[in-house]
């Protein structure tokens, strides 16, 4: 009996010792080694637009400049986007259970330089964009109503990009309509290189005060992506299109047109304040060489997470408007919105 009790006591002691050693062993974590010698631990979330996102238990979410990373290790699979001969290739690397593996050790044809990795853990198809609404309603000595809404979405899929936009504006003062216009556009970009893309597009426009029942535009062209990072986006495209216009007080027109487009966004304060400018210009060759220009610019201020306050100035110019109509329209829009990231 004494021998049995001694055996049970030793067994419990060994069990407690093994458990203590197991608890004392630090859990594996992803590690990021910087060029300045610092080492960060946590969980690698993603790398996009030259920014590596690391989730830590001591500092929350941390963002690191990819250019300052010397090497990294991970305890779980990473999806690496690396350049291919004809297109970008999404490679899955699965880590075994024998220890940490470095990204640069996992290339099937040899080490993969960190400079060749353009993204980590990004989905093959990604969606970004904004939805904005605004308006007002007053009564008393004067009666005014206004509503505006806009949706801009961008869908990414490797070398392809789809831009979808919809806008609607309505205004009324003392029972008289002062604004009623809408726009819907679809643009498809195919990147033949990192910065050069082929663009095809279609657009529909209506404007009651311009006597425009419907203007449809379809065309294609070439574009150049100067920047597309987390802080700055700048692209320019030029091309040719065909325009078909239906008016309520003048003959319908059809004309070829030259077209250019510019899109710019810049974060003055990352994740807080962003300024933007977008415009499209058209030269309608068979419509009296009419020149049309649509531009919207403004600022978005994040108020809470993905919610933002929006101030926007829209300007539209048509040098050959319908009879009795002015050449330009201007509006200042205040609203709130939600940003998809």
N, C-alpha and C positions, 0 to 999 in steps of 0.2 A: 504493500500500500504506500509506504514511504517513497519507494522508487517511482511509483506511478505519479505521485504528487510532484516529485522533482521533475519528471518528464513534462508534465503539463505546464509547470512554471517556466521551464526553459523554452517550450514551444511558444508560449505567450510572449516571452521576452524577445524571441527572434521575430515574431510577427510584428510587435511594436517597433522593433529596430528597422525592419524592412519598410514598414509604413512611414516611419519618420524620415528615412532616407528618400523615399519616393516623393513625399510632400516637400522635402527640402530641395529636390531637383528642380531647377527653373524650367518653366514651360518654354517650348520652342516658340520663337517669334521671328517674323520676317526682319531682316536687317538691311539697312541702307548705309553704305560707307561713302562719305563725302571726300572731295579732293583735299579739303583742309584738315583731314584726319578725324573729323567727328564721326560718330556712329549712332544711328537712330534705330530704334526697335519699335515694332508695332505690326500692323497688318497692311500690306500693300493693297490699296483700293483700286487705283487706276493710274495711268499716265496718259495725258492728252494735252496737245498743244504745247509740249515742252514743259508741262507741270506734272510732277509726281505727287499723288495724294496718298498720305500715310495716316492710318487711324491708330492713335496711341491711347494708352490708359492714363498717361501722365500729362498730356497736353491737348487731348482731343484730336481733331483733324488737323494735320499739318500738311502744308504744300511746299514742295521743294523744287527748285529749278533743276530740270533734268540735266542741263549742261554741267552742273556741279556734282553730279553723282559719279563716283569712281567705279563702284560695283555694288551688287545687291544679291541677297539670298532670300529664298522663300520656302515656307513649309507646306505650301499648297500649290495646286496647278495655276499657272499663269498663261493667259492668252497674249501672245506677242504679235504685233503687226509689223512685218518687215517688208522691205521693198522686194519685188520680184522682177523678172525680166520683162514681162508684159503687163503685169498688174500687181497690186499689193496682195500679199498672201497672209491669211490668218492662220498661224500655227499654234497648235495646242501642245504644251509641254507638261507632262505629268511627272511629278516627283515621286521617287520611291521612299521607302521607309528606312533607309540606311543612313540618313543624315541630311544636312542641308546641301543643296545644290545651287551653284551659281548660274545665273542666266547665261553668262558667256561660255559656260561649259556644255551647253545643251544643243548646239547647232548640229544637225545631221551631217553637215559637210565641214565641221570644224567650229571653232568659237564664233559667236555672234558679237561683233562690236556694239557697244551700247549706242553708238551714233547711228547704227543701222535700224534701231528699233524706233518706230514712229508712234507706237501706242501700245498700252498694256491694258488688258481686261476691258476693252471696249466691245460692245455688242456689234455684230455685223451690220445691223440696221439701227440707226439712232434718230431720235426726234428732238428737235429744239424749236423754240418759238415763243411768241407772246400773244395773249388775248387781252384787249383793252376795251373798256366801256366808259362812257361819260355822258353828261347831259345836265339840263336844268329845267326848272318849271317855276315861273313867277306869275302872280295875279295881283290885281288891285288897280292902280292907275295905269299900269301897262300889263299886258298878258303876253308872255313869251314861253316857248317850249323849244327844247333842243335835245337831240339824242345823236350819239355817234358810237360806232363800234368798229373794231378792226381786229383781224386775226392774221398773223403771219407765222407760218410754220415752215421748217426746213427739215427734210428727211435725207439722211446720209446713208449710203450703202456702197462702201469701198470707193470706187472711182465715180460714182454717180451721186448727184445732188438734185433734189426736187424742192422747189420753192413755191409755196402756195400762199396767196394773199387774197383777203376779202375785206372790203371797206363799205360802210354805209353812213351817210350823214343826212340829218333832217333838222330843219329849223323852221320856226313859226313865230310871227310877231303880230299881235292884234288880229288873229284869225287869217293872216296872210302868210303863205308859205314863202320863206326866205331862202331855204336850201333843201334840196332833195336830190342826192346823187349817190351812185353806188359803183363799185369796181370789183371785178374778180379776175385774177390772173394766175397762170400756171407756167412755171419755167423749169425746164429740165437741162441740167448741165452734165456733160460727160467729159471727164478729165483725161485728155490724151497724154498729159504729163502732170507733174506735180502742180503746175501753175496755169497751164493753158487748157481751156475747155471749149467744147462745142455746145452752143446754147440753142435750144428750140423753145418757142414760147407762144402763148395765146393769151389774149386779154379781151374782156367784155366791159363796156362802160355805158352808164346811163346818167342823164342829167336833165331834170325837168326844166330848170331855169335857163339852160342853154338850148332848149327845144331839141335835145338829143334823145331820140327814142332808143337807139342802140348803136354803139360803135364796136365793131369786132376787128381785132388785129391778130394776125398770125404770121410768124416769120422765124428766122434763124440767124445765127451769126457766130462770131468768135469772141471769147472772153479771156481775161487774164486775172488771176488771183494774186494780188500783190502780197496780202497778209491774210491769214486766218488763224489767229491765236486766241487764247483765252481773254486777251485784253483788246486786240485790234482786229477788225475785219475790213478789208478794202478790196473791191473787185470792180472791173470795168469791162463792158462788152459792147460791141458794135455789130451791126448787121443790116439786113434788108427785110421788109415785111410787106404785107398787103393789108389795106385798110378798107373796110366797108362801113359807110355811115348812113343812118336813117334819121331824118329830121321831120318835125311836125309842120314846119313852115317854109321848107325849101327842098329842092330836089335831092334825092339820094346821090351819094358819090362813092366811087371806087377809085383807089389810087395806090400805086406802089409808094413806099415810104422808106427813107433812111432812118435808122433808129440807133440810139446809143443809151446805155444805162450805167449808172454808178451806184454802188452800195457801200456805205462806210459806217462803222460803229467803233467807238473807242471808250474804254473804261477809264474815266478820270480817277475813280476810286474803286478798285476791284471789289465786285460783289455789292457795291453801294450806289455809285453814280455812273451812268453811261450816257454819252451823247451819240446822236445818230443823224445821218443825212442820206436820203435816197432820192434819186431823180431819174426820170426817163425823158428823152427828147426825141421828137419826130419831125421829119421834113417831108410833108405830103406833096409829092412832085406834081401830080395832076389835079390838085385842088388849090390852084392859085399859088403854088409854092408855099402853102401854109406851114407855119412853124408852130408846133405844140410842145409844151414843156410842163411836166408834172413833178412837183418836188414836195417832200415832207421832211421836216427836221425838228429836232427837239431834244429833250433830256428825260431820262428815266431815273427815278430815285427809289431805291429799295427801302421799304418801310418795315417789312417783317418777312424773313425767309425769302420766298419767291414772289411775294406781293410787292407791287411798286406803284408809285405815283408818277403820272405821265403828263408832260406839257409839250404840245406839238403845234408847229406852225405849218400849215399846208398852203401851197401856192400853185395855181394852175393858169396857164397862158395858152391862148389860141389866137393867132394873128388874123385868122379868117373865120370868125364866129358866124353863127346863124344870124340872119337879118334882125336888127333891133337888139342884139345882145352885146354885152361888153366883152372885151378881149380877155380880161383876167378875173379870177376869183381868189379870194383869200379867206382863211379861217384860222382861228386859234382854238385849240382843243385842249381841255383839261379832263383828265380821267384817271381811273385806277385800272390795274391789270395784274395778270399772272404770267410769270415767265417759266417755260419748260426748260429744264437744264439736263 
